């Protein structure tokens, strides 16, 4: 198995804010508001800001819980 085949099969564990917004179906502005307010955690590696997919899923799940 080549490195490229291996990396294509692995799920993403952290994504850029733009990708996170796309996955969540929301705008980047709303996503950055959630990061700024502390509702959604993110981190930086160098100049890149990343969001763990698990944190994004937990943040989205919190809205489901509010509806109950």
PQR file of N, CA, C, O and H, with PARSE charges and radii, in Angstrom:
ATOM      1  N   UNK A   1       0.852  -1.181   0.000 -0.4000 1.5000
ATOM      2  CA  UNK A   1       0.000   0.000   0.000 -0.0000 2.0000
ATOM      3  C   UNK A   1       0.894   1.238   0.000  0.5500 1.7000
ATOM      4  O   UNK A   1       1.809   1.347   0.816 -0.5500 1.4000
ATOM      5  N   UNK A   2       0.632   2.151  -0.897 -0.4000 1.5000
ATOM      6  CA  UNK A   2       1.426   3.374  -0.968 -0.0000 2.0000
ATOM      7  C   UNK A   2       0.991   4.355   0.122  0.5500 1.7000
ATOM      8  O   UNK A   2      -0.090   4.223   0.695 -0.5500 1.4000
ATOM      9  H   UNK A   2      -0.111   2.062  -1.560  0.4000 1.0000
ATOM     10  N   UNK A   3       1.836   5.326   0.395 -0.4000 1.5000
ATOM     11  CA  UNK A   3       1.509   6.352   1.385 -0.0000 2.0000
ATOM     12  C   UNK A   3       0.249   7.098   0.984  0.5500 1.7000
ATOM     13  O   UNK A   3      -0.602   7.386   1.826 -0.5500 1.4000
ATOM     14  H   UNK A   3       2.714   5.434  -0.070  0.4000 1.0000
ATOM     15  N   UNK A   4       0.126   7.413  -0.300 -0.4000 1.5000
ATOM     16  CA  UNK A   4      -1.049   8.145  -0.781 -0.0000 2.0000
ATOM     17  C   UNK A   4      -2.326   7.340  -0.567  0.5500 1.7000
ATOM     18  O   UNK A   4      -3.340   7.900  -0.153 -0.5500 1.4000
ATOM     19  H   UNK A   4       0.816   7.179  -0.984  0.4000 1.0000
ATOM     20  N   UNK A   5      -2.297   6.032  -0.841 -0.4000 1.5000
ATOM     21  CA  UNK A   5      -3.479   5.191  -0.617 -0.0000 2.0000
ATOM     22  C   UNK A   5      -3.829   5.150   0.860  0.5500 1.7000
ATOM     23  O   UNK A   5      -5.003   5.190   1.228 -0.5500 1.4000
ATOM     24  H   UNK A   5      -1.472   5.576  -1.178  0.4000 1.0000
ATOM     25  N   UNK A   6      -2.806   5.069   1.709 -0.4000 1.5000
ATOM     26  CA  UNK A   6      -3.035   5.003   3.155 -0.0000 2.0000
ATOM     27  C   UNK A   6      -3.672   6.296   3.665  0.5500 1.7000
ATOM     28  O   UNK A   6      -4.618   6.256   4.452 -0.5500 1.4000
ATOM     29  H   UNK A   6      -1.852   5.036   1.410  0.4000 1.0000
ATOM     30  N   UNK A   7      -3.158   7.434   3.220 -0.4000 1.5000
ATOM     31  CA  UNK A   7      -3.692   8.705   3.714 -0.0000 2.0000
ATOM     32  C   UNK A   7      -5.075   8.998   3.157  0.5500 1.7000
ATOM     33  O   UNK A   7      -5.852   9.707   3.797 -0.5500 1.4000
ATOM     34  H   UNK A   7      -2.390   7.467   2.582  0.4000 1.0000
ATOM     35  N   UNK A   8      -5.400   8.478   1.997 -0.4000 1.5000
ATOM     36  CA  UNK A   8      -6.726   8.707   1.437 -0.0000 2.0000
ATOM     37  C   UNK A   8      -7.792   7.946   2.209  0.5500 1.7000
ATOM     38  O   UNK A   8      -8.952   8.357   2.205 -0.5500 1.4000
ATOM     39  H   UNK A   8      -4.769   7.902   1.477  0.4000 1.0000
ATOM     40  N   UNK A   9      -7.447   6.880   2.852 -0.4000 1.5000
ATOM     41  CA  UNK A   9      -8.421   6.066   3.590 -0.0000 2.0000
ATOM     42  C   UNK A   9      -8.616   6.537   5.021  0.5500 1.7000
ATOM     43  O   UNK A   9      -9.628   6.217   5.645 -0.5500 1.4000
ATOM     44  H   UNK A   9      -6.504   6.546   2.855  0.4000 1.0000
ATOM     45  N   UNK A  10      -7.670   7.285   5.542 -0.4000 1.5000
ATOM     46  CA  UNK A  10      -7.761   7.730   6.932 -0.0000 2.0000
ATOM     47  C   UNK A  10      -8.725   8.899   7.046  0.5500 1.7000
ATOM     48  O   UNK A  10      -8.660   9.834   6.248 -0.5500 1.4000
ATOM     49  H   UNK A  10      -6.848   7.545   5.034  0.4000 1.0000
ATOM     50  N   UNK A  11      -9.605   8.859   8.014 -0.4000 1.5000
ATOM     51  CA  UNK A  11     -10.514   9.998   8.197 -0.0000 2.0000
ATOM     52  C   UNK A  11      -9.743  11.205   8.741  0.5500 1.7000
ATOM     53  O   UNK A  11      -8.737  11.056   9.434 -0.5500 1.4000
ATOM     54  H   UNK A  11      -9.658   8.100   8.662  0.4000 1.0000
ATOM     55  N   UNK A  12     -10.226  12.372   8.418 -0.4000 1.5000
ATOM     56  CA  UNK A  12      -9.599  13.594   8.924 -0.0000 2.0000
ATOM     57  C   UNK A  12      -9.890  13.714  10.415  0.5500 1.7000
ATOM     58  O   UNK A  12     -11.015  13.478  10.854 -0.5500 1.4000
ATOM     59  H   UNK A  12     -11.043  12.493   7.854  0.4000 1.0000
ATOM     60  N   UNK A  13      -8.876  14.081  11.189 -0.4000 1.5000
ATOM     61  CA  UNK A  13      -9.101  14.287  12.619 -0.0000 2.0000
ATOM     62  C   UNK A  13      -9.132  15.769  12.968  0.5500 1.7000
ATOM     63  O   UNK A  13      -9.663  16.156  14.009 -0.5500 1.4000
ATOM     64  H   UNK A  13      -7.962  14.273  10.832  0.4000 1.0000
ATOM     65  N   UNK A  14      -8.563  16.596  12.099 -0.4000 1.5000
ATOM     66  CA  UNK A  14      -8.599  18.044  12.295 -0.0000 2.0000
ATOM     67  C   UNK A  14      -8.715  18.699  10.923  0.5500 1.7000
ATOM     68  O   UNK A  14      -8.117  18.252   9.945 -0.5500 1.4000
ATOM     69  H   UNK A  14      -8.132  16.282  11.253  0.4000 1.0000
ATOM     70  N   UNK A  15      -9.497  19.764  10.880 -0.4000 1.5000
ATOM     71  CA  UNK A  15      -9.754  20.438   9.603 -0.0000 2.0000
ATOM     72  C   UNK A  15      -9.624  21.948   9.774  0.5500 1.7000
ATOM     73  O   UNK A  15      -9.668  22.470  10.888 -0.5500 1.4000
ATOM     74  H   UNK A  15      -9.983  20.127  11.674  0.4000 1.0000
ATOM     75  N   UNK A  16      -9.465  22.629   8.658 -0.4000 1.5000
ATOM     76  CA  UNK A  16      -9.402  24.093   8.665 -0.0000 2.0000
ATOM     77  C   UNK A  16     -10.788  24.656   8.982  0.5500 1.7000
ATOM     78  O   UNK A  16     -11.788  23.954   8.828 -0.5500 1.4000
ATOM     79  H   UNK A  16      -9.429  22.205   7.753  0.4000 1.0000
ATOM     80  N   UNK A  17     -10.858  25.902   9.420 -0.4000 1.5000
ATOM     81  CA  UNK A  17     -12.170  26.504   9.658 -0.0000 2.0000
ATOM     82  C   UNK A  17     -13.075  26.489   8.425  0.5500 1.7000
ATOM     83  O   UNK A  17     -14.280  26.266   8.542 -0.5500 1.4000
ATOM     84  H   UNK A  17     -10.046  26.472   9.545  0.4000 1.0000
ATOM     85  N   UNK A  18     -12.508  26.721   7.270 -0.4000 1.5000
ATOM     86  CA  UNK A  18     -13.313  26.682   6.043 -0.0000 2.0000
ATOM     87  C   UNK A  18     -13.911  25.311   5.802  0.5500 1.7000
ATOM     88  O   UNK A  18     -15.085  25.190   5.451 -0.5500 1.4000
ATOM     89  H   UNK A  18     -11.529  26.902   7.175  0.4000 1.0000
ATOM     90  N   UNK A  19     -13.102  24.279   5.991 -0.4000 1.5000
ATOM     91  CA  UNK A  19     -13.585  22.900   5.818 -0.0000 2.0000
ATOM     92  C   UNK A  19     -14.604  22.560   6.907  0.5500 1.7000
ATOM     93  O   UNK A  19     -15.608  21.905   6.628 -0.5500 1.4000
ATOM     94  H   UNK A  19     -12.148  24.378   6.276  0.4000 1.0000
ATOM     95  N   UNK A  20     -14.358  22.996   8.136 -0.4000 1.5000
ATOM     96  CA  UNK A  20     -15.293  22.733   9.234 -0.0000 2.0000
ATOM     97  C   UNK A  20     -16.646  23.377   8.954  0.5500 1.7000
ATOM     98  O   UNK A  20     -17.688  22.763   9.184 -0.5500 1.4000
ATOM     99  H   UNK A  20     -13.542  23.528   8.363  0.4000 1.0000
ATOM    100  N   UNK A  21     -16.632  24.605   8.460 -0.4000 1.5000
ATOM    101  CA  UNK A  21     -17.882  25.292   8.123 -0.0000 2.0000
ATOM    102  C   UNK A  21     -18.618  24.536   7.033  0.5500 1.7000
ATOM    103  O   UNK A  21     -19.838  24.378   7.092 -0.5500 1.4000
ATOM    104  H   UNK A  21     -15.785  25.103   8.272  0.4000 1.0000
ATOM    105  N   UNK A  22     -17.883  24.072   6.045 -0.4000 1.5000
ATOM    106  CA  UNK A  22     -18.483  23.307   4.952 -0.0000 2.0000
ATOM    107  C   UNK A  22     -19.093  22.001   5.461  0.5500 1.7000
ATOM    108  O   UNK A  22     -20.208  21.642   5.080 -0.5500 1.4000
ATOM    109  H   UNK A  22     -16.892  24.200   5.997  0.4000 1.0000
ATOM    110  N   UNK A  23     -18.365  21.296   6.316 -0.4000 1.5000
ATOM    111  CA  UNK A  23     -18.874  20.038   6.872 -0.0000 2.0000
ATOM    112  C   UNK A  23     -20.143  20.265   7.690  0.5500 1.7000
ATOM    113  O   UNK A  23     -21.067  19.452   7.656 -0.5500 1.4000
ATOM    114  H   UNK A  23     -17.460  21.587   6.625  0.4000 1.0000
ATOM    115  N   UNK A  24     -20.179  21.381   8.427 -0.4000 1.5000
ATOM    116  CA  UNK A  24     -21.317  21.681   9.292 -0.0000 2.0000
ATOM    117  C   UNK A  24     -22.477  22.313   8.534  0.5500 1.7000
ATOM    118  O   UNK A  24     -23.597  22.366   9.040 -0.5500 1.4000
ATOM    119  H   UNK A  24     -19.428  22.041   8.454  0.4000 1.0000
ATOM    120  N   UNK A  25     -22.211  22.786   7.332 -0.4000 1.5000
ATOM    121  CA  UNK A  25     -23.268  23.436   6.554 -0.0000 2.0000
ATOM    122  C   UNK A  25     -23.587  24.836   7.034  0.5500 1.7000
ATOM    123  O   UNK A  25     -24.718  25.304   6.909 -0.5500 1.4000
ATOM    124  H   UNK A  25     -21.301  22.743   6.921  0.4000 1.0000
ATOM    125  N   UNK A  26     -22.576  25.509   7.587 -0.4000 1.5000
ATOM    126  CA  UNK A  26     -22.759  26.877   8.075 -0.0000 2.0000
ATOM    127  C   UNK A  26     -21.721  27.780   7.421  0.5500 1.7000
ATOM    128  O   UNK A  26     -20.815  27.300   6.739 -0.5500 1.4000
ATOM    129  H   UNK A  26     -21.657  25.128   7.688  0.4000 1.0000
ATOM    130  N   UNK A  27     -21.849  29.069   7.625 -0.4000 1.5000
ATOM    131  CA  UNK A  27     -20.888  30.020   7.087 -0.0000 2.0000
ATOM    132  C   UNK A  27     -19.656  30.133   7.970  0.5500 1.7000
ATOM    133  O   UNK A  27     -19.687  29.805   9.156 -0.5500 1.4000
ATOM    134  H   UNK A  27     -22.585  29.460   8.179  0.4000 1.0000
ATOM    135  N   UNK A  28     -18.575  30.603   7.368 -0.4000 1.5000
ATOM    136  CA  UNK A  28     -17.332  30.767   8.122 -0.0000 2.0000
ATOM    137  C   UNK A  28     -17.482  31.800   9.234  0.5500 1.7000
ATOM    138  O   UNK A  28     -16.874  31.664  10.295 -0.5500 1.4000
ATOM    139  H   UNK A  28     -18.550  30.869   6.404  0.4000 1.0000
ATOM    140  N   UNK A  29     -18.289  32.830   8.995 -0.4000 1.5000
ATOM    141  CA  UNK A  29     -18.485  33.862  10.017 -0.0000 2.0000
ATOM    142  C   UNK A  29     -19.085  33.262  11.278  0.5500 1.7000
ATOM    143  O   UNK A  29     -18.616  33.543  12.380 -0.5500 1.4000
ATOM    144  H   UNK A  29     -18.784  32.940   8.132  0.4000 1.0000
ATOM    145  N   UNK A  30     -20.110  32.445  11.130 -0.4000 1.5000
ATOM    146  CA  UNK A  30     -20.749  31.793  12.281 -0.0000 2.0000
ATOM    147  C   UNK A  30     -19.758  30.886  13.001  0.5500 1.7000
ATOM    148  O   UNK A  30     -19.739  30.830  14.230 -0.5500 1.4000
ATOM    149  H   UNK A  30     -20.492  32.217  10.234  0.4000 1.0000
ATOM    150  N   UNK A  31     -18.940  30.181  12.233 -0.4000 1.5000
ATOM    151  CA  UNK A  31     -17.950  29.289  12.825 -0.0000 2.0000
ATOM    152  C   UNK A  31     -16.927  30.089  13.633  0.5500 1.7000
ATOM    153  O   UNK A  31     -16.593  29.714  14.756 -0.5500 1.4000
ATOM    154  H   UNK A  31     -18.955  30.227  11.235  0.4000 1.0000
ATOM    155  N   UNK A  32     -16.432  31.188  13.065 -0.4000 1.5000
ATOM    156  CA  UNK A  32     -15.464  32.018  13.789 -0.0000 2.0000
ATOM    157  C   UNK A  32     -16.091  32.662  15.028  0.5500 1.7000
ATOM    158  O   UNK A  32     -15.400  32.868  16.027 -0.5500 1.4000
ATOM    159  H   UNK A  32     -16.704  31.493  12.152  0.4000 1.0000
ATOM    160  N   UNK A  33     -17.377  32.981  14.981 -0.4000 1.5000
ATOM    161  CA  UNK A  33     -18.064  33.499  16.172 -0.0000 2.0000
ATOM    162  C   UNK A  33     -18.056  32.452  17.277  0.5500 1.7000
ATOM    163  O   UNK A  33     -17.835  32.778  18.444 -0.5500 1.4000
ATOM    164  H   UNK A  33     -17.938  32.814  14.170  0.4000 1.0000
ATOM    165  N   UNK A  34     -18.296  31.192  16.914 -0.4000 1.5000
ATOM    166  CA  UNK A  34     -18.295  30.108  17.897 -0.0000 2.0000
ATOM    167  C   UNK A  34     -16.900  29.909  18.489  0.5500 1.7000
ATOM    168  O   UNK A  34     -16.766  29.627  19.679 -0.5500 1.4000
ATOM    169  H   UNK A  34     -18.475  30.927  15.966  0.4000 1.0000
ATOM    170  N   UNK A  35     -15.876  30.053  17.674 -0.4000 1.5000
ATOM    171  CA  UNK A  35     -14.502  29.939  18.171 -0.0000 2.0000
ATOM    172  C   UNK A  35     -14.193  31.100  19.110  0.5500 1.7000
ATOM    173  O   UNK A  35     -13.645  30.892  20.193 -0.5500 1.4000
ATOM    174  H   UNK A  35     -15.985  30.283  16.706  0.4000 1.0000
ATOM    175  N   UNK A  36     -14.540  32.317  18.707 -0.4000 1.5000
ATOM    176  CA  UNK A  36     -14.261  33.516  19.516 -0.0000 2.0000
ATOM    177  C   UNK A  36     -14.964  33.484  20.862  0.5500 1.7000
ATOM    178  O   UNK A  36     -14.413  33.929  21.869 -0.5500 1.4000
ATOM    179  H   UNK A  36     -14.986  32.486  17.828  0.4000 1.0000
ATOM    180  N   UNK A  37     -16.187  32.953  20.878 -0.4000 1.5000
ATOM    181  CA  UNK A  37     -16.955  32.909  22.125 -0.0000 2.0000
ATOM    182  C   UNK A  37     -16.550  31.744  23.024  0.5500 1.7000
ATOM    183  O   UNK A  37     -16.983  31.672  24.174 -0.5500 1.4000
ATOM    184  H   UNK A  37     -16.634  32.592  20.060  0.4000 1.0000
ATOM    185  N   UNK A  38     -15.731  30.838  22.516 -0.4000 1.5000
ATOM    186  CA  UNK A  38     -15.312  29.686  23.310 -0.0000 2.0000
ATOM    187  C   UNK A  38     -16.249  28.498  23.200  0.5500 1.7000
ATOM    188  O   UNK A  38     -16.016  27.470  23.835 -0.5500 1.4000
ATOM    189  H   UNK A  38     -15.380  30.896  21.582  0.4000 1.0000
ATOM    190  N   UNK A  39     -17.308  28.619  22.406 -0.4000 1.5000
ATOM    191  CA  UNK A  39     -18.243  27.499  22.225 -0.0000 2.0000
ATOM    192  C   UNK A  39     -17.591  26.342  21.478  0.5500 1.7000
ATOM    193  O   UNK A  39     -17.899  25.178  21.736 -0.5500 1.4000
ATOM    194  H   UNK A  39     -17.498  29.455  21.891  0.4000 1.0000
ATOM    195  N   UNK A  40     -16.698  26.658  20.560 -0.4000 1.5000
ATOM    196  CA  UNK A  40     -16.028  25.659  19.729 -0.0000 2.0000
ATOM    197  C   UNK A  40     -14.529  25.827  19.909  0.5500 1.7000
ATOM    198  O   UNK A  40     -13.990  26.914  19.704 -0.5500 1.4000
ATOM    199  H   UNK A  40     -16.447  27.603  20.350  0.4000 1.0000
ATOM    200  N   UNK A  41     -13.862  24.752  20.292 -0.4000 1.5000
ATOM    201  CA  UNK A  41     -12.419  24.845  20.507 -0.0000 2.0000
ATOM    202  C   UNK A  41     -11.658  24.668  19.198  0.5500 1.7000
ATOM    203  O   UNK A  41     -12.085  23.953  18.292 -0.5500 1.4000
ATOM    204  H   UNK A  41     -14.301  23.869  20.458  0.4000 1.0000
ATOM    205  N   UNK A  42     -10.526  25.340  19.137 -0.4000 1.5000
ATOM    206  CA  UNK A  42      -9.637  25.234  17.984 -0.0000 2.0000
ATOM    207  C   UNK A  42      -8.215  25.403  18.501  0.5500 1.7000
ATOM    208  O   UNK A  42      -8.001  25.750  19.662 -0.5500 1.4000
ATOM    209  H   UNK A  42     -10.179  25.921  19.874  0.4000 1.0000
ATOM    210  N   UNK A  43      -7.259  25.156  17.637 -0.4000 1.5000
ATOM    211  CA  UNK A  43      -5.865  25.313  18.019 -0.0000 2.0000
ATOM    212  C   UNK A  43      -5.071  25.725  16.793  0.5500 1.7000
ATOM    213  O   UNK A  43      -5.540  25.613  15.661 -0.5500 1.4000
ATOM    214  H   UNK A  43      -7.432  24.873  16.693  0.4000 1.0000
ATOM    215  N   UNK A  44      -3.866  26.202  17.041 -0.4000 1.5000
ATOM    216  CA  UNK A  44      -3.007  26.629  15.940 -0.0000 2.0000
ATOM    217  C   UNK A  44      -1.742  25.785  15.921  0.5500 1.7000
ATOM    218  O   UNK A  44      -1.179  25.446  16.962 -0.5500 1.4000
ATOM    219  H   UNK A  44      -3.485  26.293  17.961  0.4000 1.0000
ATOM    220  N   UNK A  45      -1.317  25.460  14.720 -0.4000 1.5000
ATOM    221  CA  UNK A  45      -0.005  24.867  14.488 -0.0000 2.0000
ATOM    222  C   UNK A  45       0.677  25.825  13.524  0.5500 1.7000
ATOM    223  O   UNK A  45       0.311  25.906  12.351 -0.5500 1.4000
ATOM    224  H   UNK A  45      -1.775  25.736  13.875  0.4000 1.0000
ATOM    225  N   UNK A  46       1.654  26.535  14.017 -0.4000 1.5000
ATOM    226  CA  UNK A  46       2.256  27.596  13.211 -0.0000 2.0000
ATOM    227  C   UNK A  46       1.218  28.673  12.974  0.5500 1.7000
ATOM    228  O   UNK A  46       0.669  29.234  13.921 -0.5500 1.4000
ATOM    229  H   UNK A  46       1.951  26.469  14.970  0.4000 1.0000
ATOM    230  N   UNK A  47       0.952  28.959  11.721 -0.4000 1.5000
ATOM    231  CA  UNK A  47      -0.049  29.975  11.391 -0.0000 2.0000
ATOM    232  C   UNK A  47      -1.401  29.371  11.050  0.5500 1.7000
ATOM    233  O   UNK A  47      -2.371  30.096  10.831 -0.5500 1.4000
ATOM    234  H   UNK A  47       1.398  28.503  10.951  0.4000 1.0000
ATOM    235  N   UNK A  48      -1.469  28.051  11.005 -0.4000 1.5000
ATOM    236  CA  UNK A  48      -2.723  27.380  10.623 -0.0000 2.0000
ATOM    237  C   UNK A  48      -3.628  27.131  11.812  0.5500 1.7000
ATOM    238  O   UNK A  48      -3.190  26.569  12.816 -0.5500 1.4000
ATOM    239  H   UNK A  48      -0.680  27.461  11.183  0.4000 1.0000
ATOM    240  N   UNK A  49      -4.864  27.534  11.717 -0.4000 1.5000
ATOM    241  CA  UNK A  49      -5.864  27.234  12.738 -0.0000 2.0000
ATOM    242  C   UNK A  49      -6.568  25.953  12.324  0.5500 1.7000
ATOM    243  O   UNK A  49      -6.944  25.785  11.165 -0.5500 1.4000
ATOM    244  H   UNK A  49      -5.220  27.990  10.901  0.4000 1.0000
ATOM    245  N   UNK A  50      -6.741  25.053  13.282 -0.4000 1.5000
ATOM    246  CA  UNK A  50      -7.398  23.778  13.024 -0.0000 2.0000
ATOM    247  C   UNK A  50      -8.468  23.517  14.064  0.5500 1.7000
ATOM    248  O   UNK A  50      -8.411  24.025  15.184 -0.5500 1.4000
ATOM    249  H   UNK A  50      -6.435  25.190  14.225  0.4000 1.0000
ATOM    250  N   UNK A  51      -9.441  22.719  13.673 -0.4000 1.5000
ATOM    251  CA  UNK A  51     -10.537  22.316  14.550 -0.0000 2.0000
ATOM    252  C   UNK A  51     -10.620  20.802  14.505  0.5500 1.7000
ATOM    253  O   UNK A  51     -10.683  20.206  13.430 -0.5500 1.4000
ATOM    254  H   UNK A  51      -9.487  22.307  12.763  0.4000 1.0000
ATOM    255  N   UNK A  52     -10.619  20.190  15.667 -0.4000 1.5000
ATOM    256  CA  UNK A  52     -10.789  18.733  15.707 -0.0000 2.0000
ATOM    257  C   UNK A  52     -12.201  18.399  15.246  0.5500 1.7000
ATOM    258  O   UNK A  52     -13.168  19.051  15.641 -0.5500 1.4000
ATOM    259  H   UNK A  52     -10.568  20.675  16.540  0.4000 1.0000
ATOM    260  N   UNK A  53     -12.304  17.387  14.414 -0.4000 1.5000
ATOM    261  CA  UNK A  53     -13.618  16.960  13.927 -0.0000 2.0000
ATOM    262  C   UNK A  53     -14.483  16.543  15.112  0.5500 1.7000
ATOM    263  O   UNK A  53     -15.689  16.788  15.110 -0.5500 1.4000
ATOM    264  H   UNK A  53     -11.519  16.858  14.093  0.4000 1.0000
ATOM    265  N   UNK A  54     -13.885  15.916  16.124 -0.4000 1.5000
ATOM    266  CA  UNK A  54     -14.653  15.505  17.304 -0.0000 2.0000
ATOM    267  C   UNK A  54     -15.213  16.721  18.046  0.5500 1.7000
ATOM    268  O   UNK A  54     -16.325  16.658  18.572 -0.5500 1.4000
ATOM    269  H   UNK A  54     -12.905  15.717  16.126  0.4000 1.0000
ATOM    270  N   UNK A  55     -14.466  17.819  18.097 -0.4000 1.5000
ATOM    271  CA  UNK A  55     -14.962  19.049  18.739 -0.0000 2.0000
ATOM    272  C   UNK A  55     -16.104  19.643  17.930  0.5500 1.7000
ATOM    273  O   UNK A  55     -17.080  20.138  18.494 -0.5500 1.4000
ATOM    274  H   UNK A  55     -13.563  17.870  17.670  0.4000 1.0000
ATOM    275  N   UNK A  56     -15.983  19.596  16.615 -0.4000 1.5000
ATOM    276  CA  UNK A  56     -17.052  20.093  15.746 -0.0000 2.0000
ATOM    277  C   UNK A  56     -18.318  19.268  15.938  0.5500 1.7000
ATOM    278  O   UNK A  56     -19.415  19.818  16.026 -0.5500 1.4000
ATOM    279  H   UNK A  56     -15.190  19.194  16.156  0.4000 1.0000
ATOM    280  N   UNK A  57     -18.164  17.946  16.003 -0.4000 1.5000
ATOM    281  CA  UNK A  57     -19.324  17.070  16.208 -0.0000 2.0000
ATOM    282  C   UNK A  57     -19.979  17.332  17.558  0.5500 1.7000
ATOM    283  O   UNK A  57     -21.205  17.363  17.658 -0.5500 1.4000
ATOM    284  H   UNK A  57     -17.273  17.499  15.932  0.4000 1.0000
ATOM    285  N   UNK A  58     -19.167  17.522  18.598 -0.4000 1.5000
ATOM    286  CA  UNK A  58     -19.714  17.800  19.934 -0.0000 2.0000
ATOM    287  C   UNK A  58     -20.456  19.132  19.947  0.5500 1.7000
ATOM    288  O   UNK A  58     -21.524  19.244  20.548 -0.5500 1.4000
ATOM    289  H   UNK A  58     -18.171  17.497  18.517  0.4000 1.0000
ATOM    290  N   UNK A  59     -19.894  20.135  19.288 -0.4000 1.5000
ATOM    291  CA  UNK A  59     -20.538  21.447  19.221 -0.0000 2.0000
ATOM    292  C   UNK A  59     -21.875  21.343  18.510  0.5500 1.7000
ATOM    293  O   UNK A  59     -22.866  21.908  18.972 -0.5500 1.4000
ATOM    294  H   UNK A  59     -19.026  20.044  18.800  0.4000 1.0000
ATOM    295  N   UNK A  60     -21.916  20.632  17.395 -0.4000 1.5000
ATOM    296  CA  UNK A  60     -23.174  20.459  16.664 -0.0000 2.0000
ATOM    297  C   UNK A  60     -24.186  19.665  17.484  0.5500 1.7000
ATOM    298  O   UNK A  60     -25.381  19.957  17.446 -0.5500 1.4000
ATOM    299  H   UNK A  60     -21.110  20.173  17.020  0.4000 1.0000
ATOM    300  N   UNK A  61     -23.717  18.668  18.220 -0.4000 1.5000
ATOM    301  CA  UNK A  61     -24.616  17.867  19.060 -0.0000 2.0000
ATOM    302  C   UNK A  61     -25.251  18.700  20.164  0.5500 1.7000
ATOM    303  O   UNK A  61     -26.367  18.412  20.596 -0.5500 1.4000
ATOM    304  H   UNK A  61     -22.747  18.430  18.251  0.4000 1.0000
ATOM    305  N   UNK A  62     -24.545  19.733  20.622 -0.4000 1.5000
ATOM    306  CA  UNK A  62     -25.102  20.571  21.689 -0.0000 2.0000
ATOM    307  C   UNK A  62     -26.379  21.270  21.233  0.5500 1.7000
ATOM    308  O   UNK A  62     -27.241  21.571  22.058 -0.5500 1.4000
ATOM    309  H   UNK A  62     -23.639  19.966  20.271  0.4000 1.0000
ATOM    310  N   UNK A  63     -26.513  21.529  19.946 -0.4000 1.5000
ATOM    311  CA  UNK A  63     -27.734  22.152  19.435 -0.0000 2.0000
ATOM    312  C   UNK A  63     -28.891  21.162  19.435  0.5500 1.7000
ATOM    313  O   UNK A  63     -30.038  21.552  19.654 -0.5500 1.4000
ATOM    314  H   UNK A  63     -25.813  21.283  19.276  0.4000 1.0000
ATOM    315  N   UNK A  64     -28.606  19.897  19.194 -0.4000 1.5000
ATOM    316  CA  UNK A  64     -29.646  18.867  19.258 -0.0000 2.0000
ATOM    317  C   UNK A  64     -30.179  18.761  20.676  0.5500 1.7000
ATOM    318  O   UNK A  64     -31.382  18.607  20.886 -0.5500 1.4000
ATOM    319  H   UNK A  64     -27.674  19.581  19.016  0.4000 1.0000
ATOM    320  N   UNK A  65     -29.279  18.844  21.649 -0.4000 1.5000
ATOM    321  CA  UNK A  65     -29.668  18.723  23.051 -0.0000 2.0000
ATOM    322  C   UNK A  65     -30.541  19.903  23.476  0.5500 1.7000
ATOM    323  O   UNK A  65     -31.442  19.744  24.300 -0.5500 1.4000
ATOM    324  H   UNK A  65     -28.302  18.970  21.478  0.4000 1.0000
ATOM    325  N   UNK A  66     -30.274  21.093  22.912 -0.4000 1.5000
ATOM    326  CA  UNK A  66     -31.069  22.278  23.246 -0.0000 2.0000
ATOM    327  C   UNK A  66     -32.512  22.132  22.785  0.5500 1.7000
ATOM    328  O   UNK A  66     -33.420  22.694  23.397 -0.5500 1.4000
ATOM    329  H   UNK A  66     -29.542  21.222  22.243  0.4000 1.0000
ATOM    330  N   UNK A  67     -32.727  21.390  21.721 -0.4000 1.5000
ATOM    331  CA  UNK A  67     -34.073  21.230  21.170 -0.0000 2.0000
ATOM    332  C   UNK A  67     -34.928  20.256  21.974  0.5500 1.7000
ATOM    333  O   UNK A  67     -36.153  20.254  21.848 -0.5500 1.4000
ATOM    334  H   UNK A  67     -31.989  20.933  21.224  0.4000 1.0000
ATOM    335  N   UNK A  68     -34.303  19.447  22.780 -0.4000 1.5000
ATOM    336  CA  UNK A  68     -35.049  18.430  23.542 -0.0000 2.0000
ATOM    337  C   UNK A  68     -35.718  18.997  24.745  0.5500 1.7000
ATOM    338  O   UNK A  68     -36.381  18.269  25.484 -0.5500 1.4000
ATOM    339  H   UNK A  68     -33.308  19.448  22.881  0.4000 1.0000
TER
END
